[in-house]
Amino acid sequence: MEERTLAEGCRNGDGAAQRELYDRYAGRLLAVCLRYAGDRATAEDLLHDAFLKIYGAFSKFEYRGAGSLRAWMERVTVNVALEWLRTRNRLGCVELDEGRAAALPDEPSAEEASRVPRDVLMRFVSELPDGYRAVFNLYCIEEYSHREIAQMLGINEKSSSSQLFRARTLLARRIRDYLKTH
């Protein structure tokens, strides 16, 4: 079924269209949930909540060409995950000391990072503290600015920058440790 037809079917409550939508996008959206939740059981709960929200919000979806349905569904899913983090006070903002702000993490090169399997990298991201993980995902994967992240998470821009710095530092350390032993 073509994306536009699939969206119209879901908008009209067509069960077959809703099943196809789930079958087509559940894996991708579960990966989004995993990036924010950190564990599979919570990610599956978030996926369920995201699909309920998606099915209930089709009146707000506007088809804008190929890929717009997937992009909209990913945005809804990210918002569900962020709401889960906010309502559980899981963002744990930590300000970065001004004196340490200029220091950059000793990040591995792209070649070094490419030697780490994707599933290992994703595990490292999933093991980050919730706030660090949320900011890392929003900045590095979703490509939001610190101003946008601050608005989304209800924190200030400095906290967003601080959490990204700390996430990158932890990830760099984990990658370096992995490369020493593999």
C-alpha positions as CSV (number, residue, x, y, z in Angstrom):
1,M,0.0,0.0,0.0
2,E,1.3,3.4,-0.9
3,E,2.1,5.8,2.0
4,R,-0.6,8.3,1.2
5,T,-3.2,5.5,0.9
6,L,-2.0,3.9,4.1
7,A,-2.3,7.2,5.9
8,E,-5.8,7.8,4.6
9,G,-6.8,4.2,5.6
10,C,-5.5,4.9,9.2
11,R,-7.3,8.2,9.3
12,N,-10.5,6.4,8.5
13,G,-10.0,3.8,11.1
14,D,-9.3,0.9,8.6
15,G,-8.0,-2.0,10.7
16,A,-6.1,-3.5,7.7
17,A,-4.3,-0.2,7.1
18,Q,-3.5,0.1,10.8
19,R,-2.0,-3.4,10.8
20,E,0.1,-2.7,7.8
21,L,1.3,0.6,9.3
22,Y,2.3,-1.3,12.4
23,D,4.0,-4.1,10.5
24,R,5.9,-1.7,8.2
25,Y,7.1,0.8,10.9
26,A,7.2,-1.0,14.3
27,G,10.8,-2.1,14.0
28,R,12.0,1.3,13.1
29,L,10.0,3.0,15.8
30,L,11.1,0.4,18.4
31,A,14.7,1.4,17.6
32,V,13.8,5.0,18.3
33,C,12.2,4.0,21.6
34,L,15.3,2.0,22.5
35,R,17.5,5.0,22.0
36,Y,15.5,6.9,24.6
37,A,14.4,4.2,27.0
38,G,17.6,2.2,27.4
39,D,15.9,-1.1,27.9
40,R,13.8,-3.3,25.7
41,A,10.8,-3.7,28.0
42,T,10.4,0.0,28.5
43,A,11.0,0.6,24.8
44,E,8.2,-1.9,23.9
45,D,5.8,0.0,26.3
46,L,6.8,3.3,24.7
47,L,6.2,1.8,21.2
48,H,2.7,0.7,22.3
49,D,2.0,4.2,23.6
50,A,3.4,5.8,20.5
51,F,1.1,3.7,18.2
52,L,-1.9,4.6,20.3
53,K,-1.0,8.2,19.9
54,I,-0.3,7.9,16.2
55,Y,-3.6,6.1,15.5
56,G,-5.4,8.8,17.5
57,A,-3.7,11.7,15.8
58,F,-4.1,10.9,12.1
59,S,-6.4,13.9,11.8
60,K,-3.4,16.1,12.4
61,F,-1.2,14.3,9.8
62,E,-0.7,16.1,6.5
63,Y,0.9,14.1,3.7
64,R,3.8,16.1,2.3
65,G,5.4,13.6,0.0
66,A,7.4,10.4,0.2
67,G,8.8,9.8,3.7
68,S,6.5,12.4,5.4
69,L,4.5,9.6,7.1
70,R,7.6,8.0,8.6
71,A,9.0,11.3,9.7
72,W,5.8,12.3,11.4
73,M,5.5,8.9,13.1
74,E,9.2,9.2,14.3
75,R,8.5,12.7,15.7
76,V,5.4,11.5,17.6
77,T,7.4,8.6,18.9
78,V,10.3,10.8,20.1
79,N,7.7,13.1,21.8
80,V,6.2,10.0,23.6
81,A,9.6,9.0,24.8
82,L,10.5,12.5,26.0
83,E,7.2,12.8,27.8
84,W,8.0,9.5,29.5
85,L,11.4,10.9,30.6
86,R,9.8,14.2,31.8
87,T,7.0,12.6,33.8
88,R,9.4,10.3,35.6
89,N,11.9,13.1,36.3
90,R,14.5,11.0,34.5
91,L,16.4,13.9,32.9
92,G,18.8,14.5,35.8
93,C,20.2,17.8,34.6
94,V,23.8,18.4,35.7
95,E,25.5,21.7,35.0
96,L,29.0,21.6,33.6
97,D,31.5,23.6,35.6
98,E,32.5,26.7,33.5
99,G,36.2,25.9,34.0
100,R,35.8,22.5,32.3
101,A,33.5,23.7,29.5
102,A,36.4,24.3,27.1
103,A,37.9,20.8,27.4
104,L,36.8,18.5,24.6
105,P,36.5,14.8,25.2
106,D,39.3,12.7,23.6
107,E,37.0,11.3,21.0
108,P,38.0,8.3,18.9
109,S,38.5,9.0,15.2
110,A,35.9,7.9,12.7
111,E,38.1,5.0,11.7
112,E,38.4,3.8,15.3
113,A,34.7,4.2,16.0
114,S,33.9,2.2,12.8
115,R,35.7,-0.8,14.3
116,V,33.1,-1.0,17.1
117,P,30.1,-3.0,16.0
118,R,26.8,-1.1,15.7
119,D,25.1,-3.2,18.4
120,V,27.9,-2.4,20.8
121,L,27.7,1.3,20.1
122,M,23.9,1.2,20.6
123,R,24.4,-0.6,23.9
124,F,26.9,2.1,25.0
125,V,24.3,4.7,24.2
126,S,21.5,2.8,26.0
127,E,23.7,2.7,29.1
128,L,24.1,6.4,29.4
129,P,22.1,8.1,32.2
130,D,18.7,9.1,31.0
131,G,19.3,12.8,30.6
132,Y,22.6,12.4,28.8
133,R,21.0,9.8,26.5
134,A,18.0,12.1,25.7
135,V,20.2,15.1,24.8
136,F,22.7,12.9,22.9
137,N,19.9,11.5,20.8
138,L,18.2,14.8,20.2
139,Y,21.4,16.6,19.2
140,C,23.4,13.9,17.4
141,I,20.7,11.8,15.8
142,E,17.6,14.0,15.6
143,E,19.8,17.1,14.8
144,Y,18.1,19.6,17.1
145,S,19.9,22.7,18.4
146,H,20.6,23.1,22.1
147,R,17.9,25.9,22.1
148,E,15.3,23.5,20.7
149,I,16.4,20.7,23.1
150,A,16.2,23.0,26.0
151,Q,12.6,23.9,25.1
152,M,11.6,20.3,24.5
153,L,13.0,19.1,27.8
154,G,12.2,22.1,29.9
155,I,15.9,22.7,30.7
156,N,18.2,25.6,29.9
157,E,20.6,25.6,26.9
158,K,23.7,25.3,29.2
159,S,22.2,22.1,30.7
160,S,21.7,20.7,27.2
161,S,25.3,21.5,26.2
162,S,26.6,20.1,29.5
163,Q,24.7,16.8,29.1
164,L,25.9,16.4,25.6
165,F,29.5,17.0,26.7
166,R,29.2,14.4,29.4
167,A,27.5,11.9,27.1
168,R,30.2,12.3,24.5
169,T,32.9,12.0,27.2
170,L,31.4,8.7,28.6
171,L,30.9,7.3,25.1
172,A,34.5,8.2,24.1
173,R,35.8,6.4,27.2
174,R,33.6,3.3,26.5
175,I,34.8,3.2,22.9
176,R,38.5,3.6,23.9
177,D,38.1,0.8,26.5
178,Y,36.4,-1.5,24.0
179,L,39.2,-0.9,21.4
180,K,41.8,-1.8,23.9
181,T,40.3,-5.2,24.5
182,H,39.1,-6.1,21.1
